[in-house]
Amino acid sequence: MTTLFLIRHGQSEWNAVGKWQGQADPALSSVGRDQAFEAGRAIGDVDAVVASPQLRAAETAEILATGLGIGPVVTLDGLREREIGSWSGLTTPEIEAMSPGAIGRGEWPADAEPEDVFLERVLVSIAAIARSMPGATVLVVCHGGVIRHLERHLGADDGRVPNLGGRIVTVGADDALHLGERLALATEPGVSRDGIL
């Protein structure tokens, strides 16, 4: 059994101003870096750190790995956030003005990555981590969309994932995935942190 702590990156510069990111590559904000340092104190023992190569996730992972005395961070391309096409760089009000009600209906732009393609690459990445580190506890720094889609695939509610929040997932020898608890490892601006949500 491999245990994965799937964690969303710290606040990015675009998170701070409400812009949708997808595969755009903004850096962490100063708040995001502080969140990563805070989360490092809340994480117990892990054997390895794996991350999406996108800057906001990779930078979060490096801060966490340094604090935990673990390295190097391994990056996996399949952990990238979903490509959201023409919505990238827009705020929710801008998307609503352009496509009223589309977000609520789950209607993505035509140039977005298809949901099934996105989910498949995430599942392949999760299985690859588990196979390469059997029996390990692995911190996986990725994106809110990665975590939400995985939760939905496994039959759970897929509500908003805060920065440095996430989900414990265990992977059996047969690649079967099991959802554990939701996590909150750092404080979001205006939100208190109380560990497990």
Helices and strands as residue ranges (DSSP letters): E 2-8, H 13-16, H 30-42, E 48-51, H 55-68, E 74-75, G 77-79, G 85-87, H 92-98, H 102-105, H 115-132, E 137-142, H 144-153, E 165-171, E 177-184
